[in-house]
């Protein structure tokens, strides 16, 4: 609503001092409206008498009617937005459950096949039986790890369940690098630790899982002999853990979704020992539960993952 000086609007001008006792409505000064443009030395006023009151009320009523007319449209827009959000959440949940069921079925199928080989095969072939039972054991461990990661990702209150204490990230990374070298000698790991303390307050088991998952991710997507670097440092009050490799890097189409569950660089089905696309999701979830972040940094060649955790006071 644009207010005009009374004279321009065809209404009586400012009320004279002698007329004030007979006014049905006092002069209106300094009305706070959105599109009222102040004019120097101009008094915005309502006319004298009952007509002036009716004129002002009609103007304000018009604004109220416009606002009331807009309410249904706003409500419809909010409802459509919420409906889209619920539909997207439901779609993602169905996709998550479908993929989880598929990934859980894979090791069960392998276990069933090797169990039949162990119990139905020739009893004299002890080596075959031993290998079959060993494969069954490996698949059971893989399933156990998968279930543990699924449960972890489903927890909305993970931060409250962490067993927090002071953790030396440098020592934790030394242990993780040594374990990776011992278990996978074909994949060299170089450790770089910046001078100074690298203490955080967190759950040592979950933080070790973060580093182990980053190293495992590098192994899964690089050929044997590829070097991986694990670095620990400090930046702007945060402890930083970085894992870089000299492999092919992350495909551009996956960079924005790399921390989502079941996102993998390979399009094929999981094979024994391969990942199912939960490792990096766990990294991001655990980092967030500790008040930190996980990110895929831009790099020319290879992959560069970065985890930032608040430094312990």
Secondary structure in CASP SS format (residue, H / E / C, confidence):
PFRMAT SS
TARGET T0000
AUTHOR 0000-0000-0000
METHOD secondary structure of the structure
MODEL  1
X C 1.00
X C 1.00
X C 1.00
X C 1.00
X C 1.00
X C 1.00
X C 1.00
X C 1.00
X C 1.00
X C 1.00
X C 1.00
X C 1.00
X C 1.00
X C 1.00
X C 1.00
X C 1.00
X H 1.00
X H 1.00
X H 1.00
X H 1.00
X H 1.00
X H 1.00
X C 1.00
X C 1.00
X C 1.00
X C 1.00
X C 1.00
X C 1.00
X C 1.00
X C 1.00
X C 1.00
X C 1.00
X C 1.00
X C 1.00
X C 1.00
X C 1.00
X C 1.00
X C 1.00
X C 1.00
X C 1.00
X C 1.00
X C 1.00
X C 1.00
X C 1.00
X C 1.00
X C 1.00
X C 1.00
X C 1.00
X C 1.00
X H 1.00
X H 1.00
X H 1.00
X H 1.00
X H 1.00
X H 1.00
X H 1.00
X H 1.00
X H 1.00
X H 1.00
X H 1.00
X H 1.00
X H 1.00
X H 1.00
X H 1.00
X H 1.00
X H 1.00
X H 1.00
X H 1.00
X H 1.00
X H 1.00
X H 1.00
X H 1.00
X H 1.00
X H 1.00
X H 1.00
X H 1.00
X H 1.00
X H 1.00
X H 1.00
X H 1.00
X H 1.00
X H 1.00
X H 1.00
X H 1.00
X H 1.00
X H 1.00
X H 1.00
X H 1.00
X H 1.00
X H 1.00
X H 1.00
X H 1.00
X H 1.00
X H 1.00
X H 1.00
X H 1.00
X H 1.00
X H 1.00
X H 1.00
X H 1.00
X H 1.00
X H 1.00
X H 1.00
X H 1.00
X H 1.00
X H 1.00
X H 1.00
X H 1.00
X H 1.00
X H 1.00
X H 1.00
X H 1.00
X H 1.00
X H 1.00
X H 1.00
X H 1.00
X H 1.00
X H 1.00
X H 1.00
X H 1.00
X C 1.00
X C 1.00
X C 1.00
X C 1.00
X C 1.00
X H 1.00
X H 1.00
X H 1.00
X H 1.00
X H 1.00
X H 1.00
X H 1.00
X H 1.00
X H 1.00
X H 1.00
X H 1.00
X H 1.00
X H 1.00
X H 1.00
X H 1.00
X H 1.00
X H 1.00
X H 1.00
X H 1.00
X H 1.00
X H 1.00
X H 1.00
X H 1.00
X H 1.00
X H 1.00
X H 1.00
X H 1.00
X H 1.00
X H 1.00
X C 1.00
X C 1.00
X C 1.00
X H 1.00
X H 1.00
X H 1.00
X H 1.00
X C 1.00
X C 1.00
X C 1.00
X E 1.00
X E 1.00
X E 1.00
X E 1.00
X H 1.00
X H 1.00
X H 1.00
X H 1.00
X H 1.00
X H 1.00
X H 1.00
X H 1.00
X H 1.00
X H 1.00
X H 1.00
X H 1.00
X H 1.00
X H 1.00
X H 1.00
X C 1.00
X C 1.00
X C 1.00
X C 1.00
X C 1.00
X E 1.00
X E 1.00
X E 1.00
X E 1.00
X E 1.00
X C 1.00
X C 1.00
X C 1.00
X C 1.00
X C 1.00
X E 1.00
X E 1.00
X E 1.00
X E 1.00
X C 1.00
X H 1.00
X H 1.00
X H 1.00
X H 1.00
X H 1.00
X H 1.00
X H 1.00
X H 1.00
X H 1.00
X H 1.00
X H 1.00
X H 1.00
X H 1.00
X H 1.00
X H 1.00
X H 1.00
X H 1.00
X C 1.00
X C 1.00
X C 1.00
X C 1.00
X C 1.00
X C 1.00
X C 1.00
X E 1.00
X E 1.00
X E 1.00
X E 1.00
X E 1.00
X E 1.00
X E 1.00
X E 1.00
X C 1.00
X C 1.00
X E 1.00
X E 1.00
X E 1.00
X E 1.00
X E 1.00
X E 1.00
X E 1.00
X E 1.00
X C 1.00
X C 1.00
X C 1.00
X C 1.00
X C 1.00
X C 1.00
X H 1.00
X H 1.00
X H 1.00
X H 1.00
X H 1.00
X H 1.00
X C 1.00
X C 1.00
X C 1.00
X C 1.00
X C 1.00
X C 1.00
X C 1.00
X C 1.00
X C 1.00
X C 1.00
X C 1.00
X C 1.00
X C 1.00
X C 1.00
X C 1.00
X C 1.00
X C 1.00
X C 1.00
X C 1.00
X C 1.00
X C 1.00
X H 1.00
X H 1.00
X H 1.00
X H 1.00
X H 1.00
X H 1.00
X H 1.00
X H 1.00
X H 1.00
X H 1.00
X H 1.00
X C 1.00
X C 1.00
X C 1.00
X E 1.00
X E 1.00
X E 1.00
X E 1.00
X C 1.00
X C 1.00
X C 1.00
X C 1.00
X C 1.00
X C 1.00
X C 1.00
X E 1.00
X E 1.00
X E 1.00
X E 1.00
X E 1.00
X E 1.00
X E 1.00
X E 1.00
X C 1.00
X C 1.00
END
